[in-house]
Amino acid sequence: MSRLQLIHKMRAGQKPLEAVEDIIRQGVSELRKRAFGEDVDDVRSLSWTREQAWAVLRALASRDTLPYYETLMNAPFKGDEAPLRSLERAELITVEAQDGRPSTIRPGRPIYGHVFRRLVNGMCTPRSLPIPIA
């Protein structure tokens, strides 16, 4: 969440907790669209599968960071680095390096940790997303 967003909402009359809640709700809506697509055409244009996005979001909902290589080598990535890099380019995640090598994965924005938790706690599986996973 940016401080500017929070300040703007509070100046508009919202209480701090209401403003934060509103920002998280908007983040969930935005994230669902960006990570999973709004329609079949969106899903086809993603550079990652919905299962890959769900795996990272679900893991980051319970932990602040993920080990990069462990995430990369396990399902659903199975050694394919391209989807992780695409998620990073989309600013859904941030990949941090140590000694010039990828080492950890974090949410792409500070607010996304809260958004990931809200998204994961609101869904049982990625099958409950609006579009069936192929």
Secondary structure, DSSP 8 states (H G I E B T S, - for coil): --HHHHHHHHHTT--HHHHHHHHHHHHHHHHHHHHH-SSHHHHHH-SS-HHHHHHHHHHHHH-S-EEHHHHHHSTTTTT-HHHHHHHHHTTSEEEEEETTEEEEEEESSTTHHHHHHHHHHT-SSGGGSSS---
